[in-house]
Amino acid sequence: MSKLNTSAENLIGERLCLDFANTVSWHNSDTPKEWLINYEKLVEWSRYADILSSPQQMSLLEKANHHPDQAAKVLEEAIELREAIFCLFRSIAAGLETDSLDRAILNKYLTRAYSLAEIIPEESTYTLSFQKGENELDYMLWPIVQSAIDLLLSEKLDRVKQCEGEPCGWLFYDSSRNKSRRWCSMADCGNREKARRHYKKKSDPK
């Protein structure tokens, strides 16, 4: 289950975009807990998720200190993007139609991301890079957008699931062989559900 804190302690989504969608605790509740309470937390999470290097982290934080209004705007955009990603993949996990507004938001950021993208060689193959924008305050958003697009265009959308532990709400990619994963973490939501069932069984009249 997503922990009530403001730092990323677990990356359980198995896809970058899903981990980003999980930067809210208790996402399915009436009182979700926001992790990205400021630009510094966004950068901290991005470093933890290996989007940023340590030098990039320090550079962006220094730039944010000089341009606080720009940093605040990037934070707003990050949350807008995150909520669109969350809603899109929550719908997919539930087998529902995705909302056109959520798609429009993702498409808006896709256009911006690809304006910075370039193909570069990497060992014996090629990769998509966003290095042209690596010094910009919103740099961390573009690999997240790419992750979302890669997953949406994949043939394995049936592996996108939402934790069954209410009101967790966390999303994950089920990489198990028989697609049997049900919880964000067996040690957390899974154990909580086992305890609930055990209590219910003991409480039920015989």
C-alpha positions as CSV (number, residue, x, y, z in Angstrom):
1,M,0.0,0.0,0.0
2,S,1.2,3.5,-0.7
3,K,2.8,5.0,2.4
4,L,1.7,8.3,3.8
5,N,4.9,10.2,3.3
6,T,6.4,12.7,0.9
7,S,9.4,10.7,-0.4
8,A,9.5,7.9,-2.8
9,E,10.4,4.8,-0.8
10,N,9.0,2.2,-3.3
11,L,8.9,2.0,-7.0
12,I,6.5,-0.8,-7.5
13,G,4.9,0.1,-10.9
14,E,7.5,-1.6,-13.0
15,R,7.1,1.2,-15.6
16,L,8.3,4.8,-15.1
17,C,4.9,6.3,-16.0
18,L,3.1,4.1,-13.5
19,D,5.6,4.9,-10.7
20,F,5.0,8.6,-11.5
21,A,1.2,8.1,-11.3
22,N,1.8,6.6,-7.8
23,T,3.3,9.8,-6.4
24,V,0.0,10.1,-4.4
25,S,-0.8,7.9,-1.5
26,W,-4.4,6.6,-1.1
27,H,-5.2,7.8,-4.6
28,N,-8.6,6.1,-4.5
29,S,-9.7,7.8,-1.3
30,D,-11.4,11.1,-0.5
31,T,-8.2,12.3,1.2
32,P,-5.3,11.4,-1.1
33,K,-1.8,12.3,0.2
34,E,0.2,14.4,-2.2
35,W,4.0,13.6,-2.4
36,L,4.9,16.4,-4.9
37,I,4.3,19.3,-2.5
38,N,6.9,21.5,-4.2
39,Y,9.4,21.5,-7.0
40,E,12.1,20.2,-4.8
41,K,10.1,17.0,-4.1
42,L,9.5,16.6,-7.8
43,V,13.3,16.7,-8.4
44,E,13.9,14.4,-5.4
45,W,11.5,11.8,-6.8
46,S,13.0,12.2,-10.3
47,R,16.5,11.5,-8.9
48,Y,15.1,8.5,-7.0
49,A,13.5,7.2,-10.1
50,D,16.8,7.5,-12.0
51,I,15.5,10.1,-14.4
52,L,18.1,12.6,-13.1
53,S,21.7,12.2,-12.3
54,S,23.0,13.8,-9.1
55,P,24.6,16.7,-10.9
56,Q,21.4,17.3,-12.8
57,Q,19.5,17.3,-9.5
58,M,21.7,19.9,-8.0
59,S,21.7,22.0,-11.2
60,L,17.9,22.0,-11.5
61,L,17.5,22.9,-7.8
62,E,19.9,25.8,-8.2
63,K,18.0,27.0,-11.3
64,A,14.7,26.7,-9.5
65,N,16.0,28.9,-6.7
66,H,16.7,31.6,-9.2
67,H,13.4,31.1,-11.1
68,P,10.8,30.1,-8.4
69,D,7.8,31.1,-10.6
70,Q,9.0,28.9,-13.4
71,A,9.6,26.0,-11.0
72,A,6.1,26.4,-9.6
73,K,4.6,26.3,-13.1
74,V,6.5,23.1,-13.9
75,L,5.2,21.5,-10.7
76,E,1.6,22.4,-11.8
77,E,2.3,20.8,-15.2
78,A,3.8,17.7,-13.6
79,I,0.7,17.2,-11.5
80,E,-1.6,17.8,-14.5
81,L,0.4,15.2,-16.5
82,R,0.5,12.8,-13.6
83,E,-3.3,12.9,-13.1
84,A,-3.9,12.4,-16.8
85,I,-1.6,9.4,-16.8
86,F,-3.2,8.0,-13.6
87,C,-6.8,8.4,-15.0
88,L,-5.8,6.9,-18.4
89,F,-4.2,3.8,-17.0
90,R,-6.8,3.4,-14.2
91,S,-9.5,3.2,-17.0
92,I,-7.4,0.7,-18.9
93,A,-6.9,-1.4,-15.8
94,A,-10.7,-1.4,-15.3
95,G,-11.4,-2.2,-18.9
96,L,-13.1,1.2,-19.5
97,E,-12.9,3.8,-22.2
98,T,-10.3,6.4,-21.6
99,D,-11.4,10.0,-21.3
100,S,-10.7,12.3,-24.2
101,L,-9.6,15.1,-21.9
102,D,-6.9,12.9,-20.4
103,R,-5.8,11.9,-23.8
104,A,-5.7,15.5,-24.9
105,I,-3.5,16.4,-21.9
106,L,-1.0,13.6,-22.7
107,N,-1.0,14.6,-26.3
108,K,-0.1,18.1,-25.3
109,Y,2.9,17.0,-23.4
110,L,3.8,14.5,-26.1
111,T,4.1,17.3,-28.6
112,R,6.4,19.2,-26.3
113,A,8.5,16.1,-25.5
114,Y,9.0,15.2,-29.1
115,S,10.1,18.7,-30.0
116,L,13.1,18.0,-27.8
117,A,13.6,14.4,-28.8
118,E,16.5,13.1,-30.9
119,I,17.7,9.6,-31.9
120,I,21.2,8.9,-30.7
121,P,23.4,5.8,-31.0
122,E,23.9,3.7,-27.9
123,E,26.4,0.8,-28.2
124,S,25.1,-1.3,-31.1
125,T,21.6,0.2,-31.2
126,Y,19.8,3.5,-31.0
127,T,17.7,5.2,-28.4
128,L,15.4,8.2,-28.0
129,S,17.0,11.0,-26.0
130,F,15.8,14.3,-24.5
131,Q,19.3,15.6,-23.8
132,K,18.5,18.9,-25.7
133,G,16.3,19.9,-22.8
134,E,18.3,18.4,-19.9
135,N,19.0,21.9,-18.4
136,E,15.3,22.9,-18.4
137,L,13.3,22.8,-15.2
138,D,10.7,20.5,-16.9
139,Y,13.3,18.0,-18.2
140,M,12.1,15.1,-16.0
141,L,8.7,15.1,-17.6
142,W,9.8,13.9,-21.0
143,P,11.1,10.5,-20.1
144,I,7.8,10.0,-18.2
145,V,5.8,10.9,-21.3
146,Q,7.9,8.5,-23.4
147,S,7.2,5.7,-20.9
148,A,3.5,6.4,-21.1
149,I,3.5,6.4,-24.9
150,D,5.5,3.2,-25.0
151,L,3.1,1.5,-22.7
152,L,0.0,2.7,-24.5
153,L,1.3,1.5,-27.8
154,S,2.4,-1.8,-26.5
155,E,0.5,-5.1,-26.9
156,K,0.5,-5.7,-23.2
157,L,-2.1,-3.3,-21.8
158,D,-3.9,-6.2,-20.2
159,R,-1.0,-6.3,-17.7
160,V,-1.7,-2.8,-16.4
161,K,-3.6,-3.3,-13.1
162,Q,-4.7,-1.3,-10.1
163,C,-4.0,-2.5,-6.6
164,E,-7.1,-4.3,-5.2
165,G,-6.4,-2.9,-1.7
166,E,-8.8,-0.1,-1.1
167,P,-8.3,2.8,-1.0
168,C,-4.7,2.4,-2.3
169,G,-5.2,3.2,-6.0
170,W,-1.6,2.5,-7.0
171,L,-1.0,1.2,-10.5
172,F,1.4,-1.4,-11.6
173,Y,2.5,-3.5,-14.6
174,D,1.9,-7.2,-13.8
175,S,5.0,-9.0,-15.1
176,S,4.1,-12.3,-13.4
177,R,4.0,-15.3,-15.7
178,N,0.3,-16.0,-15.1
179,K,-0.8,-12.4,-14.6
180,S,-1.8,-13.2,-11.1
181,R,-0.5,-10.1,-9.2
182,R,-3.2,-8.3,-7.3
183,W,-1.5,-6.0,-4.9
184,C,1.0,-3.1,-5.2
185,S,2.9,-5.0,-2.5
186,M,2.2,-8.4,-0.9
187,A,3.9,-7.2,2.2
188,D,1.6,-4.2,2.5
189,C,-1.8,-4.2,0.8
190,G,-1.7,-8.0,0.4
191,N,-1.0,-8.7,4.1
192,R,-3.6,-6.1,5.0
193,E,-6.2,-7.9,3.0
194,K,-5.2,-11.3,4.4
195,A,-5.6,-9.9,7.9
196,R,-9.0,-8.4,7.0
197,R,-10.3,-11.7,5.7
198,H,-8.9,-13.6,8.7
199,Y,-10.6,-11.2,11.1
200,K,-13.9,-11.4,9.1
201,K,-13.7,-15.2,9.2
202,K,-13.2,-15.2,13.0
203,S,-16.0,-12.7,13.5
204,D,-18.5,-14.5,11.4
205,P,-21.0,-16.5,13.5
206,K,-20.6,-20.2,13.0
